[in-house]
Amino acid sequence: MSKMARDRGENHPGDGKCCVLRTYSFGLEDIVLPLPYVQNSRYLDFQRLTQILAAVGFSIVKERHKQGGKLIYVLCRAEQLSVSGEQTHLGEETLPSELTAKRTLRTGDRNNFVILL
C-alpha cells in the first residue's frame, strides 16, 4: 500500500482501537471493522454499509473477510457526486432518512453498533 496513506483509528470505550480508516491519495479508502460489527449488529449489515458508503460518494471495489474471522476489510473508491453535471456537497437534505437515524434491521441477541450520517 502507498506510503502516502494516513491512518485514523477511532477509540471505543474499553476496546481500544475498533476501526481503521485509511485514505490514499489516488481516491481509495480502506475500511477495517470488526466482523461482528457488520454480521451481528442490530442496526448495520453489509447492505446498509454499502448504502452509507454510496451516500457519501464511495463505491465498494473489494470486500474481504474469512469465515469465522475477526475483521472485515472493505476497499472503496471515491466517486464524484454530481447534480445536473455540477459538483455538489452532501447536506442533510440529500441524505435518505434511513441513513441518518437508527433503524432496527435484525432483532435478537445482537450488538448495538451503528453508523449514522
QUIKA-V399953 format. One record per pair of residues at least 4 apart in sequence whose C-alpha atoms are under 6 Angstrom apart, sorted by the first residue. I is the first residue (numbers start at 1). GAP is how many residues later the second one is. D is the distance in Angstrom with one decimal. If there is no record, write none. Layout:
# QUIKA-V399953
<<I GAP D> <I GAP D>>
This chain:
# QUIKA-V399953
<<5 18 5.5> <5 19 4.8> <6 16 5.5> <6 17 5.8> <7 14 5.9> <7 15 4.7> <8 12 5.8> <8 13 5.4> <9 8 5.9> <9 10 5.7> <9 11 4.7> <10 7 5.8> <10 9 6.0> <11 5 5.3> <11 6 4.8> <12 4 5.8> <19 13 5.6> <19 14 4.9> <20 11 5.9> <20 12 5.1> <21 9 5.8> <21 10 4.8> <22 7 5.7> <22 8 5.0> <23 6 4.7> <24 4 5.3> <27 50 5.7> <27 51 5.2> <28 48 5.6> <28 49 4.5> <29 46 5.8> <29 47 5.0> <30 44 5.9> <30 45 4.7> <31 42 5.9> <31 43 5.1> <32 40 5.8> <32 41 4.7> <33 38 5.7> <33 39 5.4> <34 36 5.7> <34 37 4.4> <35 35 5.2> <35 36 4.5> <35 37 5.1> <36 4 4.8> <37 4 5.4> <37 76 5.8> <38 6 5.8> <38 7 4.9> <40 70 5.6> <41 69 5.4> <41 70 4.8> <41 71 5.8> <41 72 5.7> <42 62 5.8> <42 63 5.9> <42 64 5.0> <42 68 5.5> <42 69 5.9> <42 70 5.6> <43 60 5.9> <43 61 5.0> <43 62 5.4> <43 71 5.5> <44 4 5.9> <44 70 5.8> <53 5 5.0> <54 4 4.9> <54 5 5.8> <57 21 5.8> <57 22 5.2> <58 18 5.9> <58 19 5.4> <58 20 4.5> <58 21 5.4> <59 17 5.4> <59 18 5.4> <60 16 4.4> <61 14 5.5> <61 15 5.2> <62 12 5.9> <62 13 5.2> <63 10 5.7> <63 11 4.5> <64 8 5.9> <64 9 5.2> <65 7 4.8> <82 4 5.2> <82 5 4.6> <82 6 5.7> <99 17 5.8> <99 18 6.0> <100 16 5.1> <100 17 4.9>>
